[in-house]
Amino acid sequence: MSENKLSVDVRTEFGKGFARRLRAAGKIPAVLYGHGADVQHLALPAHQTGLIVRYANAIIDLDIDGKSQLALVKDVQRDPVRSIIEHIDLVAVRRGEKMTVDVPYTTEGEPFPGTYITFGAAAISVEADAMNIPDTIVVDVEGLEDGTNIFAKDLTLPEGVTLVDDPELHVLSVTMPTASDEDDASDEAADAGGEAEASGTEESE
């Protein structure tokens, strides 16, 4: 879990035109909601915010007109072409509050030689203290053999974190390449070699 401090501005203007001017000035439009309070429209410093949201479920300590408010980064909207951040949704949280969040996972170790891993779910839904949300869940695949399946119920979660997802949610499988897979790989290699040879022949002519 990543916690960071940001001094932010309260927005009083809205609309696409204002949002463009705001981003041109190095700010990102955002909204903060939760706990039954009125929605607050904010402007976040773009550079610092961009560094923070590289991590899933980051917690930000917002300084809003001199008052501190903890918030969870709920959603980051990006321009599909330029990948710049266009808008951020924040959810107000309190210390000690339980949150349900989707946490990505990473693998550790290497499965049995000659096998490969196929992935199922991209993230695991868990409940955790707002101040102790894990950045990732580590799945140990060291030495796992062909035919091994890992489900959500098999994961070792950090202390204080409980599973919310279906225990039977498929996380990953360890598989041995089939004859058809190997044939496809051979065909691709042969095609690549043929193209390279043809190219060399054309150059020599």
Secondary structure, DSSP 8 states (H G I E B T S, - for coil): --EEEEEEEE----SHHHHHHHHHTTEEEEEEEETTEEEEEEEEEHHHHHHHTTSTT-EEEEEETTEEEEEEEEEEEE-TTT--EEEEEEEE--TT-EEEEEEEEEEES--STT-EEEE--SEEEEEEEGGG--S-EEEE-TT--TT-EEEGGG----TT-EE-S-TT-EEEEEE---HHHHHHHHHHHHHHHHHHHHHHHHHH-
